[in-house]
Amino acid sequence: MPVMLKRLTLTGSTLRPQSNDAKARMAKGLAETVWPLLDQGRIGPVIHATFPLAEAAAAHALMESNAHIGKIILQV
């Protein structure tokens, strides 16, 4: 119920049932397809706002407001 009230989304997966060969193929696919796109800056996380650590309360207020799309980052 707490997850539903906060409108959170939980996403996950497990590779345990996969064979070692299948896991190796997935890792190779990531290395060949996804990581280069990240390195080139063609894909990446959506960053909504960045706050200094001293303004953590303001960052938390923004998060609680649900007025953001993307990540809220605290800079240390």
Sequence and secondary structure as in RCSB ss.txt:
>XXXX:A:sequence
MPVMLKRLTLTGSTLRPQSNDAKARMAKGLAETVWPLLDQGRIGPVIHATFPLAEAAAAHALMESNAHIGKIILQ
V
>XXXX:A:secstr
 HHHHTT        TTS HHHHHHHHHHIIIIIHHHHHHTSS   EEEEEEGGGHHHHHHHHHHT   SEEEEE
 
